[in-house]
Every structure is written in C-alpha cells, then in structure tokens.
Amino acid sequence: MSHPRLGLAGVQPFSRPIALLSLFLLSIIGGCAAVPLEQANSLTSYDGLTSNNGRLTKANYKVASSDLGATRTIYIEPTKVSGAAAQSIKKSSDQALVANVISRALCVGVSDRFEVVERKEDADLVVQATITRIVPTNATVAGLSTATSLGANFVSPVPVPRLPMGLGGLSVEAEATTKDGKQVGAMVWAKGANFVTTSARVSQIGDAYSLAAGFGSDFSKMLVTGKTPFKGLPKIPSAQRIKSGLGGKPKYPACEKFGRSPGLVDFAASQVGMPPSWTDKQRPAQVQ
C-alpha cells in the first residue's frame, strides 16, 4: 500500500479546511506586532541582565534568588508611565488603565509567596514598574476586524482571527529592591499582539491592555520562584489568583487600591470588541 503524499494535495476534501487552518496557525509567530525592548532609565541598574531569546515575548532579566530567601513582606508601587509612552496615547485615562492592570497583576502574583503590605516602610521588598512604550492599536481596523469575525462566525464553526494589521503592543521595565536599595530582581520586557490569540478591541490601548497582565505575571513569577519565568511548562494558577482573576477579593487588602479584575464581564466584552474602559474603571496614572 503506498503512502499518501504530503501536503494539501493528498488531503481528503472534507479535511482540507482543517489542514488549511493548521497551516494558518503555524504562521502565528509571523503575525505579531514588532515591539522593541525599551529603557526609561527607571531601574537602579541594567547590569547582568540575561536575554530570554523569546519569539513572542522579548525580555532581559535577572533575579538574585539567594537574597529573596529571607524576605517576607512586599510593597507594590503604582506603575508609572514614561513620557515617551504617554505621547503615543491620547487619553490619560487610557494610560492609567494599562498601568493599573500591571500593578494589579503584580500585586496578585506576588501574593503567592509574599505578604503584600500597605506601607513602603513596612516592606522587605519594594517593586516599581514603568511603562516604556505603548504601541497603539488601530481602533478602526480593530472595529472592522471584530465585525468581520462576528459575521463569519454565523456561517462557520471555525473561529476567524482578526485582521493582521494595526496591531498594538507594550513594553515595560520593573525592579524589586530591598530596604537598603539593593536590586534583587529586574526585567525589561516587550510583547506585541498577535492576530490569532489577542482579541481585537476598539480602543487605542486594546492590545496593550490585553498584554499588561502578562508582564505582571512574568515579573511576579520570577520573584515568587526565584528563577526565570520563561522556561518550563505552565502551571495551574493558585486558588487566590483564580479568585482574583474572576473579580473576587484579593488575598491582601493592600491590593484593593488597584481595584478588582472585571473578570468574566471583561472577557465577554473583549469578544465583541468593546473598549476595556467600558468594563474597567481605575485611578489616574503617574507619568514619569
């Protein structure tokens, strides 16, 4: 019996749509917004950073696991917005929204290991983050993409990805320092939206908002584990992280200042292209 030929020519007619979809998904890496690593000179040091060489997430990082062993309490500074990042987004309220998502994700993430305190003076570690660049989402293209996807979903069981144009992105830097100012963790991070897994939202910050929690997760994971967050298999989130992600009360009251996640309401809104400002109301950002 001869072997079937490789390629779409040898695929049965009924399975060709699946094969085409598979080939399309393999191109996901090439369908991302290009976002460079940016520095805003907000870190005490950029020495000794290691590159993760990631295809989707770019990052330079370092962590001193031995210095983290004796720490117990942590304080999360409200995330700042660099002057360069602020210039790319018209509304200060939109800048604030992205910044607050980072702060919230950091606070919830580090709660897996540390006690988050409300005063900096009571903390063994202080975490501060700065948004270095927001690549705006083209809201017009995002709206067209959402309309196209919703329309196609009525006639096809296969989800239709967004248009691979006008994608946004985000770059952030952060560090954790001890009471005496010693840097025990640092990261310069950048990621662009991709047209398959990042929902199109009709807002300049649609993609940056979606990506912001990813940075908070990566940085907090590095502090919690004392090692790179970019290797190994994904782990099931802790109960407190799941609860907070669904909009529940955070583990520590200090995290309440960053508000609660809009949870499933925001997820539903993202599927129909609604701006994040419709579901997430937060405090003003600090422009550096």
VENBEL-V357985 format. One record per residue. N is the residue number from 1. RES is the residue in one letter. NEAR is the number of other C-alpha atoms within 12 Angstrom. Layout:
N_RES_NEAR / N_RES_NEAR
This chain:
1_M_3 / 2_S_4 / 3_H_6 / 4_P_11 / 5_R_10 / 6_L_10 / 7_G_14 / 8_L_19 / 9_A_13 / 10_G_14 / 11_V_16 / 12_Q_16 / 13_P_12 / 14_F_11 / 15_S_15 / 16_R_16 / 17_P_17 / 18_I_18 / 19_A_20 / 20_L_20 / 21_L_19 / 22_S_16 / 23_L_15 / 24_F_18 / 25_L_20 / 26_L_13 / 27_S_16 / 28_I_24 / 29_I_23 / 30_G_18 / 31_G_27 / 32_C_30 / 33_A_35 / 34_A_28 / 35_V_30 / 36_P_24 / 37_L_28 / 38_E_31 / 39_Q_30 / 40_A_28 / 41_N_20 / 42_S_28 / 43_L_30 / 44_T_23 / 45_S_25 / 46_Y_25 / 47_D_17 / 48_G_16 / 49_L_23 / 50_T_22 / 51_S_22 / 52_N_23 / 53_N_16 / 54_G_18 / 55_R_21 / 56_L_27 / 57_T_34 / 58_K_30 / 59_A_35 / 60_N_35 / 61_Y_39 / 62_K_33 / 63_V_35 / 64_A_28 / 65_S_21 / 66_S_14 / 67_D_20 / 68_L_29 / 69_G_19 / 70_A_16 / 71_T_29 / 72_R_24 / 73_T_34 / 74_I_41 / 75_Y_40 / 76_I_46 / 77_E_35 / 78_P_40 / 79_T_41 / 80_K_38 / 81_V_41 / 82_S_31 / 83_G_24 / 84_A_23 / 85_A_37 / 86_A_30 / 87_Q_21 / 88_S_27 / 89_I_30 / 90_K_16 / 91_K_20 / 92_S_26 / 93_S_26 / 94_D_36 / 95_Q_48 / 96_A_40 / 97_L_45 / 98_V_57 / 99_A_50 / 100_N_43 / 101_V_46 / 102_I_49 / 103_S_48 / 104_R_48 / 105_A_42 / 106_L_48 / 107_C_54 / 108_V_50 / 109_G_43 / 110_V_43 / 111_S_35 / 112_D_31 / 113_R_29 / 114_F_32 / 115_E_30 / 116_V_36 / 117_V_29 / 118_E_23 / 119_R_19 / 120_K_22 / 121_E_16 / 122_D_19 / 123_A_26 / 124_D_31 / 125_L_37 / 126_V_41 / 127_V_44 / 128_Q_39 / 129_A_51 / 130_T_47 / 131_I_53 / 132_T_41 / 133_R_40 / 134_I_48 / 135_V_40 / 136_P_40 / 137_T_40 / 138_N_30 / 139_A_27 / 140_T_22 / 141_V_27 / 142_A_39 / 143_G_30 / 144_L_24 / 145_S_33 / 146_T_33 / 147_A_25 / 148_T_23 / 149_S_28 / 150_L_24 / 151_G_18 / 152_A_17 / 153_N_17 / 154_F_13 / 155_V_12 / 156_S_13 / 157_P_13 / 158_V_16 / 159_P_23 / 160_V_28 / 161_P_31 / 162_R_35 / 163_L_31 / 164_P_30 / 165_M_27 / 166_G_34 / 167_L_43 / 168_G_44 / 169_G_45 / 170_L_50 / 171_S_49 / 172_V_54 / 173_E_46 / 174_A_51 / 175_E_43 / 176_A_46 / 177_T_34 / 178_T_29 / 179_K_20 / 180_D_13 / 181_G_17 / 182_K_22 / 183_Q_33 / 184_V_39 / 185_G_46 / 186_A_44 / 187_M_49 / 188_V_42 / 189_W_47 / 190_A_44 / 191_K_42 / 192_G_46 / 193_A_46 / 194_N_36 / 195_F_36 / 196_V_28 / 197_T_26 / 198_T_36 / 199_S_43 / 200_A_49 / 201_R_44 / 202_V_34 / 203_S_38 / 204_Q_40 / 205_I_46 / 206_G_46 / 207_D_45 / 208_A_51 / 209_Y_47 / 210_S_41 / 211_L_41 / 212_A_43 / 213_A_33 / 214_G_36 / 215_F_45 / 216_G_45 / 217_S_34 / 218_D_43 / 219_F_44 / 220_S_42 / 221_K_36 / 222_M_34 / 223_L_45 / 224_V_34 / 225_T_27 / 226_G_27 / 227_K_26 / 228_T_29 / 229_P_32 / 230_F_30 / 231_K_16 / 232_G_9 / 233_L_7 / 234_P_11 / 235_K_9 / 236_I_9 / 237_P_17 / 238_S_18 / 239_A_18 / 240_Q_23 / 241_R_32 / 242_I_22 / 243_K_21 / 244_S_33 / 245_G_31 / 246_L_19 / 247_G_26 / 248_G_23 / 249_K_25 / 250_P_33 / 251_K_30 / 252_Y_31 / 253_P_23 / 254_A_31 / 255_C_36 / 256_E_28 / 257_K_27 / 258_F_38 / 259_G_31 / 260_R_36 / 261_S_37 / 262_P_28 / 263_G_23 / 264_L_20 / 265_V_20 / 266_D_29 / 267_F_26 / 268_A_18 / 269_A_24 / 270_S_32 / 271_Q_32 / 272_V_27 / 273_G_36 / 274_M_29 / 275_P_34 / 276_P_39 / 277_S_31 / 278_W_23 / 279_T_24 / 280_D_31 / 281_K_23 / 282_Q_30 / 283_R_27 / 284_P_22 / 285_A_32 / 286_Q_27 / 287_V_24 / 288_Q_23
